Amino acid sequence: MATITDSLAWAEVPVPLTIQQMNEHQQEAIASWMREVVDTKTEGFEELYHAISMIVKYIPHFVVIPLMVEHIKPQIAAGVCLKMGVDQATSYANDLPPEYFTEVSRHIDAPMMAEILGKMKKHHAEKFIITELRHHLTRMLQIAEHLNDRMLEIVAKHVAIPSGEKLPASPYTSLFRRIQDL
């Protein structure tokens, strides 16, 4: 059975010590209850994200982007992006301010982020990659595992991995090998 921390990792909020000290059965009951509360409180969000993604297709970017940045929290924007699909999300990603795009990216899974980066304008994608490597290395490595070789070359330019050396065991060993082979 997974630990409470593992089963609630999606919330990205530390589990209180009191709950960590409970037995496994109690922890699982709390985790299950929390998921039920979240599901109840977010019921209908998927339909809302889909509706917004359909509506913004017909509004020019120069109108949508400032409204989005000013009034829509990054987590909501990410939910809308997921419903838009990669191509439409990429067109917005190219126009979003880098700080806002970085926050939105935290709520998009690594494979989709890799697809978006692969279709973004190269200089925008490169800025994002460099910033993430500096400030959120683990997250960028998660995304990099899914990047195509063209985008992975950008990562490789900014990550020092000695070629020909044996790599230590790591969750990213296969990624580091790909970078070494570039």
Residue pairs with C-beta under 8 A, 6 or more apart in sequence:
1 24
1 28
3 27
4 15
4 19
4 20
4 22
4 27
4 28
4 30
4 31
5 15
5 20
7 28
7 31
8 15
8 31
8 34
11 34
11 38
19 27
19 30
20 27
22 30
45 79
46 79
46 83
49 76
49 79
49 80
49 82
49 83
50 83
52 80
52 83
53 80
53 81
53 83
53 84
53 88
56 64
56 80
56 84
57 88
61 91
61 92
61 95
64 92
65 92
65 95
65 96
68 77
68 92
68 96
68 100
69 96
69 97
69 100
72 80
74 100
74 103
74 104
74 106
74 107
75 107
77 100
77 104
78 104
78 105
78 106
78 107
78 108
79 107
81 89
81 92
81 93
81 104
81 108
81 116
82 89
82 108
82 112
84 92
86 112
86 115
86 116
86 119
87 119
89 112
89 116
90 116
90 119
90 120
93 101
93 104
93 116
93 120
93 124
94 120
94 121
94 124
96 104
98 124
98 127
98 128
98 131
101 128
102 128
102 131
102 132
102 136
105 113
105 128
105 132
106 139
108 116
110 139
110 142
110 143
110 145
110 146
111 146
113 143
113 146
114 143
114 144
114 145
114 146
114 147
114 148
114 151
115 146
117 125
117 128
117 129
117 143
117 147
117 151
118 125
118 147
118 148
118 150
118 151
120 128
122 154
125 151
125 154
126 154
129 140
129 151
129 154
129 155
129 158
130 158
132 139
132 140
132 143
133 140
133 155
133 158
133 159
140 155
141 172
141 175
144 152
144 155
144 175
145 172
145 174
145 175
147 155
149 178
149 182
152 178
152 179
152 182
153 182
155 179
156 179
156 182
159 179
161 167
161 176
161 179
161 180
163 180
164 180
167 173
167 176
167 177
167 180
170 176
